[in-house]
Amino acid sequence: MPDRGGGPTGPRIRVGRPSRRIRTLLMTLGVLAVLAMAFVMFAGFWTDWLWYRSVHYSSVFTTTLWTKIGLFFVFGLLMAAAVGFNIWLAHRLRPPLSAMSMEQQSLDRYRMGIAPYKRWLLLAITSLVGLIAGASASGQWRTWLMWVNGVPFHQKDPQFHLDVSFYAFDLPWYRFLLGFGFAAAVLSLIAAALTHYLYGGLRVTSPGARATAAATGHLSVLLGVFVALKAVAYWLDRYGLAVKSSDFKATGNWTGLRYVDANAYLPAKTILFCIAVICALLFFATLWRRTWQLPVIGFGLMVLSAVLIGGLYPAIVQKFQVEPNEQAKEAPYVEKNLKATREAYGIAGTDVQDYPGASDTENKAELRDDADTVASIRLMDPNIVSPTFQQLQQVRNYYGFPSNLDVDRYSKDGKEQDTVLGLRELNLAGIPKNNWINDHFRYTHGYGVVAAKGTEADSEGRPVFTEYNLPSKGDLGSYQQQVYYGEKTTQYSIVGGPQKEIDYSDDNGEKTTSYKGKSGVSLASPVNRAAYAVAFGEPQILYSGAIGEGSRILYNRTPKERVEAVAPWLTIDGDAYPAVVDGKIQWIVDAYTTTNGYPYASRTTLGDTTADSLTAANNQRAVVAQQNQVNYIRNSVKATVDAYTGDVKLYQWDTEDPVLKTWMKAFPGTVKSEKSISPELMAHLRYPQDLFKVQRELLTRYHVKDAQTFLSGSEVWQVPDDPTNKSGSAVPPYYLSMKLPGQSSQAFSLTTTMTPNGRDNLSAFVSVNAEAGTPGYGKISVLKLPTGRTVDGPKRVQSQFNSEPSIAESIRLLRGGDSEVEYGNLLTVPLDGGLLYVEPVYVRGGDLKYPLLRKVLVTYGGSTAFEDTLGQALNKVFGAESSTQPPDQGTTKPKPPTSGNPTVQAALDDAQKAFDDGQEALKKGDWKAYGEAQKALEDALKRAEDAQAAADKSAGGSGADKTDGKGSGKSGGAGGSPSPTPSGSPSG
């Protein structure tokens, strides 16, 4: 409009676009933001690829990646195409003219608003549903690989006579396809209905027909597809009954068909399948009839049939046919469940034999001798003595031991010895000063193995170390001692570059080293450094001068996470354990293949069945696969992780397992054959605890083979609670070298006890041969106690210990002052028809922060002893001394040898008196006097040593009583082996 006011109008303000400089700046920032986001995504992908390539398992990465990408695009495009096609078709079938009504006038505004953007809107909707569907499908990579690579089990289910592989490998994939089909049908139906409504094909309030003929036909076809998929679901549900879990009051958790399933649900599913097929055809028929009358009636009948046939009829069968005569009706199906469950969990070959629970041998001397040979009774509890290892063998604060040590077997002079051992791993909490260089460059690894005899303690109750000091030395010989990979090593380290690492410290100061292994990822490339700086959120990786030529980054350093990464299809045992093999420290990891698709086999939750008092107490030990429900498990793979190089090797252990064969087919070349296991490694392989805990839980019910007994519940057992602590959790199984009735020699075994459900007397003693490479490996033996005789279980035995007046008084004295009493593992050993219980008792006294073995509790046949040594306790229980072992077996007093030198003899007499004074003070709880006596003992032994050395020197001798370099040179242990006292460690 012209300006009608005349005169100037003042300055005009122009509101325009931002200046070119601002636009350029904003564009640059946008591009940089996109590039930054892209590089963050690239960094995660690139570092994963570099890591897999460094451990030589790049095929696992590529196979998994391409499988996920393939599933993402195939199913993403299928979903996008299905939804997009139906939107396009609904738009194409729109009526040419819309009805004149308020409803259509309101929709006109929306139609006009989206008209210019129809193509973009269609692209956005299809892209969104495609991305969601593709992401969901990519998560099914395991299901796809198992389906496409599945091998037969060569075992058929008893109902449909199909190979088990159908349920384990095929049925899960078919169910995924069915679920995807339902999702596509529902989303297409919703998208088509909205499009028809928007363009007038469907009307709610407009006059005339509610739907055009085109819309009716289109939506009817989609409904027909949905109902057809429901028919397929009914058909698959028939087979799903074989792996269906249900609550069965007679047994609790139940998997497989019962009487009502076979005689009501199975025919009902078949009938519903037929009805659904007819209903789907009626919907498809609307393409010609153009009416929903018959399809709606058919759909209503299908729903009504689902309620009556699928719900009400089975309830009537259960109420009026099964419950009045349940045992007779269910017995044939229980027998199928018993057989399948025992086979699926590897307990079908369990040897159950009756055991009297009491000895009828009157010759006590014979029983006493048998007690020495029936088992290598372990007095060093690996779950208690870790603080003792820490105090005596830590040496430096930046080393540490796991809270639970491990039990293994090592040979010396041709004789196997149960050994308690742990690695001296890096403990960053103990380094003098925490900073980025110290944490990641200088303190990078632990050092050496520390091992002790499992069956002995020295004169002061300390372990008799067979591998000790720093660097470690002893019976294990020469081996690579640096520990770059371990259970406590959870941080990344950068090694091999210009920054030297602290190797270990001794009396001559710190020794430095530089990593020579090929493990880890090179940081020579700026791209690699930038990727890891982003991946770890640490910019110093990009520019730090401590990184240079040869620098490599080590991460994913615990054995469990390394094996999980290279074999994501395995379930990993909660306890990796170290062994010295062929001059190297190797972590041995047990791994399982599992499935929840074994027909008729009852399911179990691994996290629940593998929990015990050790996993409950301060999370000392990991629980395997917390919520993973399975009904088939095999210890199919033994894996090793080199503590220095981090190399991961997978060995096929169960050569018959079809699940492992399937995964080996999917990931060829990743698993080595069993023949690749060296004899040295085979000597340290053992039966895994977590598998045994799953099996013992199943054996509480499935030790019986008779359906009637199973249904009555009269033979149900339970795993007893650990009586040595107040956790209220199950007692853990124990490794022990022992021989069962009828065996001629000891075998390394894993043992546990069973009690009747709700009672504390003993029902059975269960053991498995844990010694790999032997003919009996994996054989489970059950010694079943008579129901007519009450045999004390672990809780009653512990209660008996605590209630014995003399023992209670001794315990009270041991607890005097600031002392704490800790009960070790309560070991159960079958002996001549009866059961021998042995429990070491430890004391943390005064200023000592670590437990020492002070007493041994023993009971057999109602007789109980509480003595200083195992030998003394056995002598008291049996009323006879051993003719095969020295009387001071176990913890021992120093027994000074006689000497012709008066000065030496006088010093040894003083040592004997000091030891006796110390024991007397210990009984009284007088820790001050006990400490003085220990100091006098050390002084006397030192005087004896000096006097003998002087006499040898004057005589030109070599000094017969010199120490052997293990520590103090005191006599200790049953065999008189010295007890080491490292420099700077308290003597106890």
Buried (B, 14 or more C-beta within 10 A) or exposed (E): EEEEEEEEEEEEEEEEEEEEEEEEEEEEEEEEEEEEEEBEEBBEEBBBBBBBEBBBBBBBBEBBBEBBEBBBBBBBBBBBEBBBBBBBBBBEBBBEEBBEBEBBEEBEEEBEEEEEEEEEEBEEBBEEBBBBBBBBBBEBBBBBBBBEBBBBBEBBBBBBEBBBBBBBBBBBBBBBBBBBBBBBBEBBBEBBBEBBBBBBBBBEEBEEEEBBBBBBBBBBBBBBBBBBBBBBBBBBBBBBBBBBBEEBEBBEBBBBBBBBBBBBBBBBBBBBBEBBBBBBBBBBBBBEBBEBEBBBEBBEEBEEBBEEBBEEBBEEBBEEBBEEEBEEBBBEBBBBBBBBBBBBBBBBEBEBEEBBBBBEEEEBEBBBBBBBBBBBBBBBBBBBBBBBBBBBBBBBEBBBBBBBBBBBBBEEEEEBBBBBBBBBBBBBEEBEEEEEBBBBBBBBBBBBBBBBBBBBBBBBBBBBBBBBBBEBBBBBEEBBBBBBBBBBBEBBBBBBBEBBBBBBBEEEEEBEBEBEBEBBBBBBEEEBBBBBBBBBEBEBBBEBEBBEEBBBBBBBBBBBBBBBBBBEBBBBBBBBBBBBBEEBBBBBBBBBBBBBBBBBBBBBBBBEBBBBBBBBBEEBBBBBBEEBBBBBBBBBBBBBBBBBBBBBBBBBBBEEBBBBBBBBBBBEEBBBEEEEBEEBBBBBBBBBBBBBBBBBBBBBBBBBBEBEBBBEEEBBBBBBBBBBBEBEBBBBBBBBBBBBBEEEEBBBBBBBBBBBBEBBBBBBBBBBBBBBEEEBBBBBBBBBBEEEEBBBBBBBBBBBBEEBEEBEEBBEBBBBEEBEBBBBBBBBBBBBBBBBBBBBBBBBBBEBEBBBBBBBBBBBBEEBBBBBBBBBBBBBBBEBBBEEBBEBBBBBBBEBEEBEBEBBBBBBEBBBBBBEBBBEBBBEBBBEBBBBBBEBBBBBBBBBBEBBBBBBEEEEEEBEBEEEEBBBBBBBBBEBBBBBBBEEBEBB
